[in-house]
Amino acid sequence: MPVTITQDPGTAPGAVSAKPVPAAAATRPPSRPVVTAEQRRRSPQRRRRVRRDAMLFLALIAPNFLAILVFSYYPALYNIGLSFFDWDFVAPRPEFVGLENYLSLLTDPSFGEVLRNTLVFSGVSVVVSIAGGLLLGSLMATKVPLTGFAQTMAFAPHMLPGAAVGTLWLFMFDPNYGLSRWLFSQLGLASPDWTTTSDWSLWAITIAYTWQRLGFVTVICYTAILDLPKDLYEAAALDGAHGWSLFRHMTLPLLSPITFFLSITGIISAAQAFDIISIMTNGGPGTSSSTLSWMVYEEAFKTFDIGTASSAATILLIILLVITWIQVRAGERTVNYA
């Protein structure tokens, strides 16, 4: 072991004493200067690494970002710009008219009916599909017989094209040969003319669209219920909770993020529905089953009034943004309260 020679205060002057020094202390390198966090952040190596990571990030997101920019944001902004012009697809240049398209649209009596149809169609289809999906998803989660077959049959309508769904329900609503005639005949009543009268046409497309979306909502709710923590249900069962009480006070609060997601996507999808309306009612009779999305199509490709069509599309965009904002704020308040 290395030794060191030191002057002992208790000895005579000139006397020395040898004390052993640990080998680790003898071979210990000199301490390095302390580098602060601010110095590490400003080091050239770190700056080069940050720039390299940023370039890699931009390179990875560039294809998707450009696709969203070109196919989503640019058309939306271009549509908003066209709403201030009068154009018929034929004139070489659009004519600027300012807010005239919006004023004529908002003062049109038929626009109020179209707006009401849109809200009724979207609201009823979303509420009924979520309520039915929660119920059917809960039943399938109880491991009833033929659960796999029930899942397949529930999800099948969502996989069908809207045109096929509309054609199927046209046969079912046929007042002479359809399923509707047989059901009403069992009650001693005559089947209404679902798609040819203004009293029933809106409900006809609402029923068909809700049936198509119900399978998707059911499978989402069923999957979410299976992922819920089982220990909470066991504790609630020990406290005597069961049946409707368990579903109301346990399942529904735990599924609030899923229902929030389904409500937003459902409203956006329903507000843009087109194929079922085109096949079943063609927006009629009159405007009794016309929604804003159908109105945009008619104004743009039947009457060639691009300004009015763009104004209707812009109003639809604003309505969807407002509804989404309200739902997001309501969801945040629910989470904070919980």
MIPAFI-484985 format. One record per residue (C-alpha): residue in three letters; z, y, x; residue number from 1. Coordinates in steps of 0.05 Angstrom, whole numbers. Last residue first. Layout:
<sites>
> ALA, Z, Y, X, NUM;
...
</sites>
This chain:
<sites>
> ALA, -242, 268, -1293, 338;
> TYR, -247, 342, -1310, 337;
> ASN, -288, 355, -1248, 336;
> VAL, -335, 298, -1265, 335;
> THR, -344, 322, -1337, 334;
> ARG, -354, 394, -1314, 333;
> GLU, -408, 371, -1266, 332;
> GLY, -444, 331, -1320, 331;
> ALA, -444, 391, -1367, 330;
> ARG, -473, 434, -1312, 329;
> VAL, -527, 383, -1298, 328;
> GLN, -543, 375, -1372, 327;
> ILE, -549, 450, -1382, 326;
> TRP, -595, 456, -1321, 325;
> THR, -638, 399, -1346, 324;
> ILE, -645, 431, -1415, 323;
> VAL, -663, 498, -1383, 322;
> LEU, -714, 467, -1336, 321;
> LEU, -745, 426, -1392, 320;
> ILE, -751, 488, -1436, 319;
> ILE, -783, 528, -1380, 318;
> LEU, -834, 474, -1366, 317;
> LEU, -852, 469, -1440, 316;
> ILE, -861, 545, -1442, 315;
> THR, -906, 540, -1381, 314;
> ALA, -948, 485, -1414, 313;
> ALA, -955, 527, -1477, 312;
> SER, -977, 587, -1436, 311;
> SER, -1027, 544, -1397, 310;
> ALA, -1057, 518, -1462, 309;
> THR, -1062, 589, -1489, 308;
> GLY, -1098, 614, -1427, 307;
> ILE, -1143, 553, -1423, 306;
> ASP, -1171, 561, -1492, 305;
> PHE, -1224, 507, -1489, 304;
> THR, -1216, 491, -1564, 303;
> LYS, -1215, 415, -1554, 302;
> PHE, -1198, 405, -1481, 301;
> ALA, -1148, 460, -1465, 300;
> GLU, -1119, 478, -1533, 299;
> GLU, -1117, 407, -1557, 298;
> TYR, -1086, 379, -1493, 297;
> VAL, -1033, 433, -1489, 296;
> MET, -1016, 421, -1562, 295;
> TRP, -1007, 347, -1548, 294;
> SER, -955, 363, -1494, 293;
> LEU, -922, 414, -1539, 292;
> THR, -915, 364, -1596, 291;
> SER, -960, 350, -1655, 290;
> SER, -934, 303, -1709, 289;
> SER, -938, 350, -1769, 288;
> THR, -991, 394, -1737, 287;
> GLY, -1046, 381, -1788, 286;
> PRO, -1038, 308, -1807, 285;
> GLY, -1034, 302, -1751, 284;
> GLY, -1024, 300, -1675, 283;
> ASN, -1076, 245, -1665, 282;
> THR, -1031, 202, -1709, 281;
> MET, -1024, 133, -1677, 280;
> ILE, -1068, 129, -1615, 279;
> SER, -1063, 201, -1590, 278;
> ILE, -989, 206, -1606, 277;
> ILE, -974, 141, -1568, 276;
> ASP, -1015, 165, -1509, 275;
> PHE, -984, 235, -1502, 274;
> ALA, -911, 236, -1486, 273;
> GLN, -892, 294, -1440, 272;
> ALA, -830, 317, -1478, 271;
> ALA, -809, 244, -1484, 270;
> SER, -811, 234, -1408, 269;
> ILE, -772, 296, -1391, 268;
> ILE, -721, 282, -1446, 267;
> GLY, -712, 209, -1423, 266;
> THR, -706, 227, -1349, 265;
> ILE, -649, 275, -1364, 264;
> SER, -614, 230, -1414, 263;
> LEU, -621, 168, -1372, 262;
> PHE, -590, 201, -1311, 261;
> PHE, -531, 227, -1351, 260;
> THR, -523, 160, -1384, 259;
> ILE, -519, 128, -1315, 258;
> PRO, -469, 179, -1288, 257;
> SER, -426, 170, -1352, 256;
> LEU, -423, 94, -1345, 255;
> LEU, -350, 93, -1323, 254;
> PRO, -331, 138, -1381, 253;
> LEU, -368, 94, -1431, 252;
> THR, -341, 27, -1405, 251;
> MET, -268, 44, -1403, 250;
> HIS, -242, 84, -1462, 249;
> ARG, -297, 69, -1513, 248;
> PHE, -315, -2, -1492, 247;
> LEU, -243, -23, -1484, 246;
> SER, -224, 7, -1551, 245;
> TRP, -285, -26, -1584, 244;
> GLY, -265, -95, -1562, 243;
> HIS, -202, -102, -1521, 242;
> ALA, -143, -63, -1492, 241;
> GLY, -76, -100, -1492, 240;
> ASP, -46, -74, -1428, 239;
> LEU, -65, -140, -1393, 238;
> ALA, -137, -129, -1417, 237;
> ALA, -136, -60, -1385, 236;
> ALA, -114, -89, -1318, 235;
> GLU, -168, -142, -1322, 234;
> TYR, -220, -89, -1340, 233;
> LEU, -199, -46, -1281, 232;
> ASP, -201, -107, -1234, 231;
> LYS, -273, -121, -1255, 230;
> PRO, -302, -58, -1223, 229;
> LEU, -367, -40, -1257, 228;
> ASP, -430, -69, -1224, 227;
> LEU, -447, -115, -1283, 226;
> ILE, -443, -55, -1330, 225;
> ALA, -494, -18, -1288, 224;
> THR, -544, -75, -1291, 223;
> TYR, -538, -80, -1366, 222;
> CYS, -545, -5, -1374, 221;
> ILE, -609, -4, -1333, 220;
> VAL, -637, -65, -1370, 219;
> THR, -622, -34, -1438, 218;
> VAL, -651, 34, -1420, 217;
> PHE, -717, 2, -1399, 216;
> GLY, -720, -41, -1462, 215;
> LEU, -706, 18, -1508, 214;
> ARG, -763, 59, -1480, 213;
> GLN, -819, 24, -1520, 212;
> TRP, -778, 20, -1583, 211;
> THR, -760, 94, -1579, 210;
> TYR, -835, 111, -1571, 209;
> ALA, -855, 71, -1632, 208;
> ILE, -798, 98, -1675, 207;
> THR, -813, 170, -1655, 206;
> ILE, -887, 161, -1667, 205;
> ALA, -874, 138, -1739, 204;
> TRP, -820, 190, -1750, 203;
> LEU, -869, 246, -1736, 202;
> SER, -920, 216, -1783, 201;
> TRP, -872, 206, -1841, 200;
> ASP, -871, 269, -1883, 199;
> SER, -939, 295, -1859, 198;
> THR, -975, 235, -1888, 197;
> THR, -1027, 192, -1853, 196;
> THR, -987, 155, -1801, 195;
> TRP, -929, 126, -1841, 194;
> ASP, -963, 118, -1908, 193;
> PRO, -899, 95, -1943, 192;
> SER, -888, 22, -1960, 191;
> ALA, -876, 11, -2034, 190;
> LEU, -806, -10, -2056, 189;
> GLY, -776, -72, -2087, 188;
> LEU, -728, -81, -2028, 187;
> GLN, -765, -143, -2003, 186;
> SER, -829, -104, -2014, 185;
> PHE, -805, -52, -1965, 184;
> LEU, -800, -104, -1910, 183;
> TRP, -867, -136, -1927, 182;
> ARG, -905, -70, -1928, 181;
> SER, -873, -48, -1862, 180;
> LEU, -895, -113, -1829, 179;
> GLY, -967, -92, -1839, 178;
> TYR, -1021, -111, -1890, 177;
> ASN, -1026, -56, -1941, 176;
> PRO, -982, 1, -1916, 175;
> ASP, -1001, -9, -1843, 174;
> PHE, -939, 9, -1804, 173;
> MET, -938, -56, -1765, 172;
> PHE, -1012, -53, -1750, 171;
> LEU, -1007, 19, -1725, 170;
> TRP, -944, -3, -1686, 169;
> LEU, -985, -50, -1644, 168;
> THR, -1039, 1, -1631, 167;
> GLY, -988, 53, -1608, 166;
> VAL, -954, 3, -1562, 165;
> ALA, -1021, -17, -1531, 164;
> ALA, -1039, 56, -1520, 163;
> GLY, -971, 69, -1489, 162;
> PRO, -983, 15, -1437, 161;
> LEU, -936, -45, -1440, 160;
> MET, -884, -53, -1385, 159;
> HIS, -830, -17, -1425, 158;
> PRO, -842, -64, -1484, 157;
> ALA, -826, -125, -1439, 156;
> PHE, -757, -101, -1416, 155;
> ALA, -720, -127, -1477, 154;
> MET, -759, -193, -1479, 153;
> THR, -745, -206, -1406, 152;
> GLN, -671, -189, -1413, 151;
> ALA, -664, -232, -1475, 150;
> PHE, -695, -291, -1439, 149;
> GLY, -646, -283, -1382, 148;
> THR, -587, -277, -1431, 147;
> LEU, -607, -341, -1467, 146;
> PRO, -535, -355, -1489, 145;
> VAL, -486, -297, -1487, 144;
> LYS, -458, -278, -1419, 143;
> THR, -418, -218, -1443, 142;
> ALA, -463, -172, -1402, 141;
> MET, -520, -184, -1452, 140;
> LEU, -477, -155, -1508, 139;
> SER, -459, -94, -1465, 138;
> GLY, -531, -82, -1448, 137;
> LEU, -551, -87, -1521, 136;
> LEU, -499, -35, -1542, 135;
> LEU, -512, 12, -1484, 134;
> GLY, -587, 7, -1494, 133;
> GLY, -581, 20, -1568, 132;
> ALA, -541, 84, -1557, 131;
> ILE, -586, 106, -1500, 130;
> SER, -650, 91, -1540, 129;
> VAL, -623, 126, -1602, 128;
> VAL, -602, 189, -1566, 127;
> VAL, -666, 195, -1524, 126;
> SER, -714, 181, -1581, 125;
> VAL, -678, 227, -1629, 124;
> GLY, -675, 286, -1581, 123;
> SER, -746, 281, -1554, 122;
> PHE, -780, 274, -1622, 121;
> VAL, -736, 325, -1656, 120;
> LEU, -744, 376, -1600, 119;
> THR, -819, 367, -1595, 118;
> ASN, -828, 369, -1670, 117;
> ARG, -789, 434, -1674, 116;
> LEU, -833, 465, -1620, 115;
> VAL, -896, 443, -1657, 114;
> GLU, -869, 471, -1722, 113;
> GLY, -854, 538, -1689, 112;
> PHE, -922, 539, -1657, 111;
> SER, -956, 531, -1725, 110;
> PRO, -933, 599, -1747, 109;
> ASP, -968, 633, -1687, 108;
> THR, -927, 694, -1665, 107;
> LEU, -901, 658, -1603, 106;
> LEU, -971, 636, -1583, 105;
> SER, -1003, 704, -1594, 104;
> LEU, -948, 738, -1553, 103;
> TYR, -952, 686, -1497, 102;
> ASN, -1027, 692, -1491, 101;
> GLU, -1024, 768, -1492, 100;
> LEU, -973, 771, -1435, 99;
> GLY, -1023, 797, -1384, 98;
> VAL, -1096, 793, -1406, 97;
> PHE, -1132, 781, -1340, 96;
> GLU, -1202, 754, -1351, 95;
> PRO, -1220, 689, -1317, 94;
> ARG, -1283, 688, -1275, 93;
> PRO, -1349, 651, -1282, 92;
> ALA, -1340, 642, -1357, 91;
> VAL, -1350, 570, -1378, 90;
> PHE, -1281, 537, -1371, 89;
> ASP, -1257, 580, -1430, 88;
> TRP, -1214, 632, -1395, 87;
> ASP, -1166, 687, -1416, 86;
> PHE, -1114, 700, -1361, 85;
> PHE, -1038, 708, -1356, 84;
> SER, -1026, 634, -1369, 83;
> LEU, -1073, 618, -1311, 82;
> GLY, -1020, 640, -1261, 81;
> ILE, -967, 594, -1291, 80;
> ASN, -1017, 536, -1287, 79;
> TYR, -1031, 552, -1214, 78;
> LEU, -956, 550, -1199, 77;
> ALA, -949, 483, -1234, 76;
> PRO, -1012, 455, -1201, 75;
> TYR, -986, 477, -1132, 74;
> TYR, -917, 448, -1142, 73;
> SER, -937, 378, -1163, 72;
> PHE, -1000, 349, -1131, 71;
> VAL, -1008, 392, -1069, 70;
> LEU, -934, 405, -1053, 69;
> ILE, -911, 336, -1071, 68;
> ALA, -966, 304, -1029, 67;
> LEU, -952, 352, -971, 66;
> PHE, -878, 334, -972, 65;
> ASN, -893, 260, -976, 64;
> PRO, -939, 262, -916, 63;
> ALA, -896, 311, -876, 62;
> ILE, -829, 275, -884, 61;
> LEU, -835, 230, -823, 60;
> ALA, -868, 281, -777, 59;
> LEU, -816, 334, -797, 58;
> PHE, -759, 287, -780, 57;
> LEU, -789, 267, -713, 56;
> MET, -799, 341, -695, 55;
> ALA, -727, 356, -714, 54;
> ASP, -701, 297, -673, 53;
> ARG, -740, 320, -612, 52;
> ARG, -715, 392, -620, 51;
> VAL, -643, 368, -625, 50;
> ARG, -651, 324, -564, 49;
> ARG, -681, 381, -524, 48;
> ARG, -624, 427, -545, 47;
> ARG, -573, 374, -526, 46;
> GLN, -603, 365, -457, 45;
> PRO, -607, 440, -445, 44;
> SER, -532, 448, -458, 43;
> ARG, -513, 499, -510, 42;
> ARG, -477, 451, -556, 41;
> ARG, -441, 419, -497, 40;
> GLN, -417, 488, -474, 39;
> GLU, -390, 504, -543, 38;
> ALA, -353, 438, -545, 37;
> THR, -318, 455, -479, 36;
> VAL, -331, 420, -413, 35;
> VAL, -267, 409, -371, 34;
> PRO, -282, 409, -296, 33;
> ARG, -279, 340, -265, 32;
> SER, -216, 314, -233, 31;
> PRO, -220, 292, -159, 30;
> PRO, -229, 218, -152, 29;
> ARG, -168, 172, -154, 28;
> THR, -165, 127, -92, 27;
> ALA, -95, 147, -70, 26;
> ALA, -68, 151, -141, 25;
> ALA, -95, 83, -158, 24;
> ALA, -66, 54, -94, 23;
> PRO, 4, 77, -112, 22;
> VAL, 38, 118, -57, 21;
> PRO, 96, 89, -16, 20;
> LYS, 145, 138, 13, 19;
> ALA, 156, 147, 88, 18;
> SER, 211, 194, 111, 17;
> VAL, 209, 248, 164, 16;
> ALA, 261, 280, 209, 15;
> GLY, 242, 346, 241, 14;
> PRO, 299, 384, 210, 13;
> ALA, 355, 338, 190, 12;
> THR, 350, 298, 128, 11;
> GLY, 369, 315, 55, 10;
> PRO, 307, 357, 41, 9;
> ASP, 262, 299, 59, 8;
> GLN, 198, 321, 94, 7;
> THR, 140, 277, 74, 6;
> ILE, 99, 222, 105, 5;
> THR, 53, 185, 57, 4;
> VAL, 43, 111, 50, 3;
> PRO, -16, 69, 29, 2;
> MET, 0, 0, 0, 1;
</sites>
